[in-house]
Each structure stands twice: as structure tokens, then as C-alpha cells.
């Protein structure tokens, strides 16, 4: 029997009332839980000893609160609501719209659902399976579908009316899961016909793709004024929040009539609507628990996986290097992926890759470094910058990538930022073409072969054996897609 269990409680759209959170945290504290975390999908996570688990479950069922233990069968619905008012740039998407959508989900969805303002860059657009993005047309939403275990995203032909969003999400989810269970994933046309012909929805034709905003992560920590009030962002370097501190936060929210606490995808909290007369009370609570604010912006721009400290440790090592070398990271965010197929959000992606394994145990690993198209973290296209890096060399290479990004941006103000050389110097030809795994983005490049699979350099993809699979996640050969690698000059 394992000693500790991970208990997850979804916080739909990252919105929780102080009273509801207080009840959960009180039950957790009575079960000897002293610290909790918030996940990348705006959920509450806690580690519970098996001797205390039964009492905690009993308390949660009495409230009642839905929870999962060591599973993630029902991913949380995430949203950009945490930035509403404080970072808002949309024209019509307001608090009432988010709540109207959430009220339509009687049962927790089985697929990842994202609800996003189209003009913000604080929360991700496409990390869900069903990604709803506010359109310029009031009360209508784009839908971008990303089938499970796939990197392919396609746009739904129609804009969906707010009041029908929940019903359509349920219909699409059912069709997709039925298709997967039958062993035959649905293509775009078949999926649309199946859903649209079964039920009637209020829609409008979607005549164009959504325009992704240029990425700029707003500073989300500390006291910040908006209008006549302030909001408070709370970040913890180790991602751990003391239960006693959070209970004091809930009590102060109730005392000062603040009705909501927001969880962000950056594993932090935002408390909105703080009156000027109450600022001193909040400062007292922060001081009482020794909560520091105003960390460096380059420390806030990171996403690490849930349920592991490995990504955070690597992050801290890179940040120390940034501080020593005064590296500029404005306009960038970073994701650390230590497990195959885990989802992180970043314009620069650090991916751990085992080289030597015994069973499931990795004895020796290296790191591959990627950047997204135009350095926009919402892009689904990744390009490799360096591969096979030892951990000790990783901070230097990330620094190089940051400096190249800044050099290109300063030289091309107002233009698309790319690392590719000019077309006249580096034409795209057959030598640039590689095959890329759509699940974990690993690239097979004939120039290097695949050492882990015993494939020498110079073997074209077509000549690989039929049973060849991705060296990272073992996806079959026939699922790998053609891609073009950019040229990156090394100074």
C-alpha cells in the first residue's frame, strides 16, 4: 500500500468562492494536510497520507465536493476569467458570460475544455481538446478541436452561441469518445456532420481563423490598482501554499465581501476587488505568513508539470543563470516537460529525453530545446534549437536562444520574429525536410539518424523499418508527419 495519495479538486474556470474553498481547506487541515498546490489547469492539488484519506473523503462527500484520487478522468475546465477586469482587452466577454457557460455543465467533462478571451495572452488558447475562443461577434465563440493525444487542431465551421456552448461541447465530446472507443478517430467533416445533424444549435458561419495576439505575459504578482480598487497576485516559488495562509485569505475575503478567488494557469492566485481601506489588512496577512511579492518577471514566466518538483528545480537553476548573466526574457515564456506527452505552455520548451532506460526507470537523460513558431506559445508548431544537451549545459543554450530572439526582434521591429536565415541564404529544399511525431514533437532527421533505435546517420525516413516508432513516445511510423526545420546560424 502506498503511503501518500494525490487528491485533485477541479475549480471550474479557475473561479472559487472563499466560503467553498474555506470548507475544503478546513477539511484538508483536519486531515493533517499542511500545504496544497494549484495545477496548470487551475485545479486544487493536495497530498494526503493514507491514514487520513478516509476522513478527508468523508468530509468532502458531506459538502459535497467532487474529487479524484491519483487519476485525471475529468480534466478541469480552464478559462481566462482570472484576467477579467485586471488584464481584460475583449469587447463583450464579461463575468456573466463565463458563468452562463459554466452553468451549462451539469456533469464534469471528460475532455479538456478551454474558454478564452481572444485578445489576451495570459492563459493558453489551444491546450484543451475543445478550445472555445471569443469571436468579434458578441456572444459567439470559435471552437478549435484538438483530438485526444494529437497535436492537430482544426476549426469548427460555425461560431457557437454562448447559451449553446455546453450542449455542443457535450455532443462533440460524445462523438469523439465514441469514435476513439470504436478504434476509428473521426475526421473533421465526419465529426461535424455527426454533431450538426443530431441536434440543432444556434450558430453563425465562421468565415475566418482567429487572429492570435502577440504574446506578452502581464506581471501578475503583488498589489496592482485598477479603477478605484486593487487586485493582489500571489505566487509561491516552490508552488506550495500553506493551508493556514489560504484559510486567512478566505476569512479576509469573507470579512471584506470579496466573492471570488481566481486560480491562474501559472499556479498562482489572484484576488480582485480589494478596497483601498482594506489594503492594510491584506498586508498584515502577507506579513503574518512571510509571503513575499514582487518576484522577478523572468521567474513568473514558467510553466512546469503538476505532481513533480523536477521541473521547478530545473527552472530555478536556469533563473540563477539568467540573474548572473542579466538575460532579457521579455516577450518569452518557458515550459519544462519531463514526462512524455505531458502538456505545458511555453514559447521555449525544454523537453527531457531518456537515453538509457531499464524498464520504466531512466538511468541517463538529456534535454532537447525547442521554440514555437514566431515565439508565440499558442502556436502548435515547434522547431528544434538544440538536442541532446546535458543538464549542466542547458542554461547556457537557453540564454543563447533568448539573446537571438531579442536580437531578431530589435532588428525587425514590427515584423514577424523568426530565427530562420534569409530565404536567399537558406532556401528550403529536400535536405530540410524531416518527419515529426505529432504527439511529442520529436523529429527524425536523416542527417542524424536515431541512435536510440540503432539507425545510423544518412538513412532516409522511407527506408526505416515498418515497425519503427518515435524514439520518445513510441508513436508508430505511419503517424509521423512531414515538417521543415529552419536553419539556425550558430555564431
Buried (B, 14 or more C-beta within 10 A) or exposed (E): EEEEBBBBBBBBBBBBBBEBBBBBBBBBBEBEBEBBBBBBBBBBBBBBBEEBBEBBBEBBEEEEBBBBEEEBEBBBBBBBBBBBBBBBEBEBBBEEBBEBBBEBBEEBBBBBBBBBBBBBBBBBBBBBBBBBBBBBEEBBBBBBBBBEBBBEBBBBBBBBBBBBBBBBBBBBBBBBEEBBEEEEBBEBEEBBEBBBEEEEBBBEEBEEEBEBBEBEBBEBBBBBEEEEBBBBBBBBEEBBBBBBBBBBBBEBBBEBEBEBBBBBBBBBBBBBBBEEEBBEBBEEBBEEBEBEEEBEBBBBBBBBBBBEEEBBBBBBBBBEBBEEEEBBBEBBBBBBBBEBEBBBBBBBBBBBBBEEEEEEEBEEBBBBBBBBBBBBBBBBBBBBBBBEBEBEEBBEBBBBBBBBBBEBBEEEEEEEBBBBEEEEEBEEEEEBBBBBBBBBBBBBBBEBBBEEEEBEEEBEBEEBEEEBBBBBBEBEBEBBEEBEBBEBEEE
